[in-house]
Amino acid sequence: MSKTLCVILAVFGTSGLVMADFTDDFQAALKLYNEGKNTEACESFTGIAKSAPNTSSKADSLYYAAMSAGKIKEFKKAEELIAQIPRESTKKLCRMNLMLAQNKPLAVIDTFKDEDLTTWSDFHIFDALMTRGWAYRLLKQYAEALKDFKKAEEFALTPDKKAQILNLTGGTWQEAGDDEQALAAWRRMEDIPYMKGRGIINDAIFNAARILTKQQKYDEALKEIGKIEVSATGHTRPLMVMAEIYTAQGKKAEAIAKYNEALKGAPENMKPNIQSAIEKLNVK
């Protein structure tokens, strides 16, 4: 036995080693989950839950095991795993997600509409509010959805979560028919620190530009697209949206030029749509 290991055992006992092993196994299982290898992730999380060093670790392992099972539509197995989760708020959040995985947004609302989600474990509040808000949005109950999203924003403690909830907010306002509120949400996304150039922020810029185009504010829409650094993101999508703006403006030659420019470096899966747009403009 090495001197270092002897010191660890003397100071912490074996519990430190058990926790270290569990953490390594958990991270390996989480990697499978994030890669979409849900069958393997479910098996891994189910296995490590049995040897979890504490209640919290067991709850987290069973949560991901159940979520993985739900993603591969093994709903009965997911229910069995959820029943074993020792932390109540984790169990409830998992049930919410399982209902949505089965396309049962009404079940989410019927079960959780009167629940004060802000009393749940701190690390679940954001996800719970976002999930219930999404269920309301699926049911076209936009006012209730926006209420949950607004509350969730208070618990969005990272730039990524802030962008995620504002993205849902903007989309909900747009579905509800309020382009001005949607535009405000998209533009708030653009101001989130450390997020410039991310895909979700560029999508917000595209959405804002399309709303401005719809409002016939063409110069403002083109200025919006100019916020995207093409060298960092690739040029295809910005050029396509610029072409859409010129098309709406009636500037056929400029639109075709932008589509042709986009076509040069476009991924193969995007080329047919670009070519189709060019052909439509050519026959007009």
Summary of the structure (lengths in Angstrom):
residues: 284
radius of gyration: 24.0
end to end distance: 81.0
largest distance: 81.9
contacts: 878
relative contact order: 0.05
helix: 78%
strand: 0%
